[in-house]
């Protein structure tokens, strides 16, 4: 009986010490909050993807919200919609298929290309 009591206490303490982020981020809530507070960019700005390999999109501005199905590669062009706490909310349109995607990325691999409309 004492063995099980020790195991229960040890497991309870272990779970108690886990960081809250271990449970995972609520990406939908994070995205809603970011969109409500993000700084919009007008006119829209264009950026090209640099570096090597895939640049994954995130469903919210958090490292825990990576969308493993959506990415761009070096040379692709992105449109900046807004920014929030060091993240860019961007859009991409595939020039071959016309399919589009949007999401959050860290701007470190992006190179400014210019504005897409008249400056106000």
URMO-V757560 format. One record per backbone hydrogen bond with DSSP energy under -1.0 kcal/mol. NH is the residue of the N-H (numbers start at 1). CO is the residue of the C=O. Records with the same first field share a line. If there is no record, write none. Layout:
NH: CO, CO
This chain:
5: 1
6: 2
7: 3
8: 4
9: 5
10: 6
11: 7
12: 8
13: 9
14: 10
15: 11
16: 12
17: 13
22: 19
23: 20
24: 21
27: 25
30: 26
31: 27
32: 28
33: 29
34: 30
35: 31
36: 32
37: 33
38: 34
39: 83
41: 81
46: 114
47: 78
48: 111
49: 76
50: 109
55: 72
57: 70
58: 104
59: 65
62: 60
65: 62
67: 57
70: 67
72: 55
75: 49
76: 73
78: 47
79: 91
80: 45
81: 89
82: 89
83: 39
84: 87
87: 84
88: 105
89: 82
90: 103
91: 79
92: 101
94: 99
98: 94
101: 92
103: 90
104: 58
105: 88
110: 107
111: 48
113: 46
114: 46
116: 44
